[in-house]
Amino acid sequence: MELRKVAVLGAGSWGTALGRLLALPQQQVQIWARRPELAKEINSYRENRRYLPGVLLPARVRASSDLDEVLKNASILLIAVPSSALQETLEKINGKVSPETLIINTTKGLEPKTFRRPSEIYKAQLSEELYQRVVTLSGPSHAEEVARDIPTTVVLSSENRASAEEAQDLLMRPHFRVYTNPDLIGVELGGALKNIIALSCGVAEGLGFGDNTKAALVTRGLAEISRLGIEMGASPATFSGLAGLGDLVVTCTSKHSRNMRFGILLGKGKSCSDALQQIGQTVEGIRTTEAAYQLCQHKNIKMPITVECYKVLFEGLSPSEAVENLMQRSKTNEVEEGVKDWS
């Protein structure tokens, strides 16, 4: 059987976990780490001690800081970089990837000012032929659990059905179930916007609030996500699926969630900069909150949790004041337009 090469761009916890998942007998995996010392450490210890400690990597997984070496002869390319680094990464690989290469995107986020989703950044940077090979992966999937073969379900979306189904076949495992969904807008927005709500749930926990508060944030947060998503052209059904409710629940309830842990620190009185330094990794919810706030202002969409989260992150509002603002809003009806009313 011919040996296939998988290139993974991004040596964080998610890139490492998916690199391990893809290290089948017929597949050689090479992970690109920007820092040579991290690549050396992964190869020396067979473990990513910084981002995924305690997970032994098979011999078929190697790391390198040489991007050209990682990309050479790769038939599968998995991109697992923060949203802030996606544009730069795509610029670096431009012209170095074969049109036949299957590209799996795991980046979640929303770009401030432009409001571009990851797929829109791919579309602007790649040829149309190569863009048709891009598939986005989302859903409730913490790297720490995927790397330990804990049963997980995810969803894939693409503008090209054949590419999505090819990626589905590639990723399916007994412990890793993969669905497809043609609603690329909804899948991407669900994966990005849930980080705002997770951050807010963390703040609530840091303030000492309980399950009632978090349940309210998750429920009303889902309403905000759906409201914006539908306005942007997404299918309502997507937000009750893996990329919507599924990802929202796991991110708002888990100790693995960086966004939630960051929010807890804010709720306990830490500044944004101190909380970020303590987390030590990218907290996507910060950038996404900025973009979602700008977008809801631009489109005049009601997103009160997002607005208060933005004020805490960017305007110096205290978390306790943000809670007051949310709880003392004018009374309203829970149901959305089109749902049965008193009439």
Summary of the structure (lengths in Angstrom):
residues: 343
radius of gyration: 20.1
end to end distance: 66.3
largest distance: 68.8
contacts: 1191
relative contact order: 0.10
helix: 52%
strand: 13%
